[in-house]
Every structure is written in structure tokens, then in C-alpha cells.
Amino acid sequence: MEERYELRPDEAPPTTDTGLDLYGNLLRLLNWPVLQPALEQEVLDSDLLRRCFDLVKDICDIPQESSQSSVYFTVLEGLLESPRYPAAAIAFLRGSIRDRVSIMLEYYKVEGCERGLPPV
């Protein structure tokens, strides 16, 4: 973040004019370095994964199509990159993101989820 926004260590990232950055930030700051490696672990870090998916749900619940699209195309579709990801993520999916992932898994006929996710 510091490099991307040319911040000093004591500065917070900007909160305006960053709408287009959400897609890239989700990939570079959450999905690739944190979420996907956490989903690959033999023993899942439940606290980390819960916090990641809570953040994703909060972003997805913002009533802006750009926020919802960024979440879908970076984090949720990223679950299709490995057969392990959906199975590891299921326990942490809640609300709107669980519904979206269920539809996506059913649509792509992901093995074991051909009928979507079971209800919570």
C-alpha cells in the first residue's frame, strides 16, 4: 500500500478516488498473498479465514455494482483456481457471498458442488 499510494509509514491510504483500485488491491493484497495460501494449508487457520471472508462479505454488501463485481471476479472466482479452495472455504462463507459462490460452483459444475452449497 505504501508504494502504491506513495505513503509515508505514518499515513493512511486514501479513501476517495480509489474505486478502480479495489480490483487490484483485492488481488495483490488479499487474494494472492493471504487468502489463497491460507486455503492451501493442511491445517486451516480458522481465525484468519473467517476474517478474510468477513471482509469480503462486507465489501460485497456495499450497494455498488463495482464493489460487488470486484469481489466476484477476484476473490470468489479465485476459488475456482484450485480444487482445494472451495472445500476449504465452505465453512467460512456466509450470507451474500455464500449464495454467490453456491451459484458459481453449480454453474461451473465443480465436483462435489454440482447442486451448489448445502444450506448453513
VOKOLLO-284462 format. One record per residue (C-alpha): residue in three letters; x, y, z. Coordinates in nm, 3 decimals. Layout:
N
ala | X | Y | Z $
...
//
This chain:
120
met | 0.000 | 0.000 | 0.000 $
glu | 0.278 | 0.240 | 0.089 $
glu | 0.438 | 0.201 | -0.254 $
arg | 0.112 | 0.201 | -0.448 $
tyr | -0.010 | 0.526 | -0.295 $
glu | 0.334 | 0.677 | -0.218 $
leu | 0.258 | 0.691 | 0.154 $
arg | 0.485 | 0.763 | 0.445 $
pro | 0.474 | 0.495 | 0.718 $
asp | 0.251 | 0.717 | 0.935 $
glu | -0.006 | 0.791 | 0.660 $
ala | -0.335 | 0.610 | 0.598 $
pro | -0.433 | 0.509 | 0.245 $
pro | -0.669 | 0.741 | 0.056 $
thr | -1.043 | 0.685 | 0.088 $
thr | -1.157 | 0.877 | -0.222 $
asp | -1.090 | 0.828 | -0.591 $
thr | -0.983 | 0.469 | -0.534 $
gly | -1.284 | 0.285 | -0.676 $
leu | -1.089 | 0.135 | -0.963 $
asp | -0.815 | 0.023 | -0.724 $
leu | -1.039 | -0.225 | -0.539 $
tyr | -0.998 | -0.497 | -0.804 $
gly | -0.618 | -0.477 | -0.799 $
asn | -0.600 | -0.437 | -0.423 $
leu | -0.813 | -0.745 | -0.362 $
leu | -0.584 | -0.950 | -0.586 $
arg | -0.247 | -0.812 | -0.472 $
leu | -0.320 | -0.751 | -0.104 $
leu | -0.573 | -1.018 | -0.009 $
asn | -0.628 | -1.299 | -0.255 $
trp | -0.279 | -1.390 | -0.376 $
pro | -0.067 | -1.325 | -0.065 $
val | -0.314 | -1.413 | 0.214 $
leu | -0.634 | -1.594 | 0.120 $
gln | -0.518 | -1.850 | -0.135 $
pro | -0.210 | -1.956 | 0.067 $
ala | -0.432 | -1.989 | 0.376 $
leu | -0.674 | -2.213 | 0.183 $
glu | -0.383 | -2.439 | 0.079 $
gln | -0.268 | -2.518 | 0.432 $
glu | -0.303 | -2.869 | 0.573 $
val | -0.441 | -2.720 | 0.895 $
leu | -0.664 | -2.423 | 0.819 $
asp | -0.622 | -2.104 | 1.023 $
ser | -0.991 | -2.061 | 1.105 $
asp | -0.949 | -1.716 | 1.255 $
leu | -0.761 | -1.581 | 0.953 $
leu | -1.004 | -1.733 | 0.703 $
arg | -1.307 | -1.609 | 0.897 $
arg | -1.163 | -1.255 | 0.900 $
cys | -1.079 | -1.271 | 0.528 $
phe | -1.426 | -1.387 | 0.429 $
asp | -1.594 | -1.141 | 0.669 $
leu | -1.404 | -0.862 | 0.493 $
val | -1.502 | -0.998 | 0.153 $
lys | -1.868 | -1.019 | 0.262 $
asp | -1.859 | -0.663 | 0.394 $
ile | -1.719 | -0.536 | 0.063 $
cys | -1.970 | -0.742 | -0.135 $
asp | -2.255 | -0.598 | 0.073 $
ile | -2.167 | -0.242 | -0.033 $
pro | -2.454 | -0.141 | -0.261 $
gln | -2.229 | -0.056 | -0.556 $
glu | -2.203 | -0.284 | -0.854 $
ser | -1.832 | -0.204 | -0.892 $
ser | -1.758 | -0.333 | -0.540 $
gln | -1.964 | -0.648 | -0.591 $
ser | -1.804 | -0.714 | -0.931 $
ser | -1.454 | -0.667 | -0.789 $
val | -1.524 | -0.923 | -0.516 $
tyr | -1.678 | -1.169 | -0.762 $
phe | -1.405 | -1.153 | -1.025 $
thr | -1.109 | -1.151 | -0.785 $
val | -1.190 | -1.344 | -0.469 $
leu | -1.492 | -1.559 | -0.548 $
glu | -1.386 | -1.671 | -0.895 $
gly | -1.037 | -1.718 | -0.749 $
leu | -1.185 | -2.011 | -0.556 $
leu | -1.201 | -2.197 | -0.889 $
glu | -0.823 | -2.188 | -0.930 $
ser | -0.767 | -2.500 | -0.719 $
pro | -0.993 | -2.795 | -0.635 $
arg | -0.891 | -2.747 | -0.271 $
tyr | -1.011 | -2.387 | -0.241 $
pro | -1.391 | -2.439 | -0.247 $
ala | -1.381 | -2.725 | 0.002 $
ala | -1.156 | -2.528 | 0.237 $
ala | -1.366 | -2.212 | 0.206 $
ile | -1.715 | -2.355 | 0.256 $
ala | -1.717 | -2.330 | 0.635 $
phe | -1.631 | -1.958 | 0.619 $
leu | -1.880 | -1.847 | 0.355 $
arg | -2.177 | -1.654 | 0.493 $
gly | -2.467 | -1.452 | 0.358 $
ser | -2.440 | -1.296 | 0.015 $
ile | -2.100 | -1.443 | -0.069 $
arg | -2.215 | -1.794 | 0.020 $
asp | -2.511 | -1.753 | -0.216 $
arg | -2.289 | -1.623 | -0.496 $
val | -2.031 | -1.899 | -0.451 $
ser | -2.305 | -2.162 | -0.443 $
ile | -2.445 | -2.042 | -0.776 $
met | -2.094 | -2.020 | -0.925 $
leu | -1.996 | -2.373 | -0.816 $
glu | -2.320 | -2.513 | -0.952 $
tyr | -2.280 | -2.324 | -1.282 $
tyr | -1.923 | -2.447 | -1.333 $
lys | -2.018 | -2.798 | -1.216 $
val | -1.739 | -2.811 | -0.960 $
glu | -1.701 | -3.169 | -0.841 $
gly | -1.892 | -3.225 | -0.519 $
cys | -2.084 | -2.899 | -0.559 $
glu | -2.286 | -2.970 | -0.875 $
arg | -2.602 | -2.867 | -0.687 $
gly | -2.445 | -2.571 | -0.511 $
leu | -2.363 | -2.550 | -0.143 $
pro | -2.577 | -2.701 | 0.130 $
pro | -2.768 | -2.454 | 0.347 $
val | -2.592 | -2.333 | 0.661 $
//
